[in-house]
Amino acid sequence: MATWQVQEAKTKFSEVLEEAARSGPQIITKHGKKRAVVITIEDFERLHRREPDPFVLFLMNGPKVEDFEIERDKDTGREIEL
């Protein structure tokens, strides 16, 4: 990741954007401290895409309760002698 001082990033903003697209995230510093990161819109959208938990997906894609027909068995079992 390249690092840019804020003043340099301001004057070369187009270059910062191009480098983000070509090489990945670009760090912006102010007074020697990391203050921001420039990333592509694709990276941003990928990071903010909310994907459901695999277990939640499993439950959501499972059989629906409406699909079940539940009937009680009329068999009372067998008689035993005690």
Summary of the structure (lengths in Angstrom):
residues: 82
radius of gyration: 29.8
end to end distance: 81.6
largest distance: 96.3
contacts: 134
relative contact order: 0.12
helix: 43%
strand: 18%
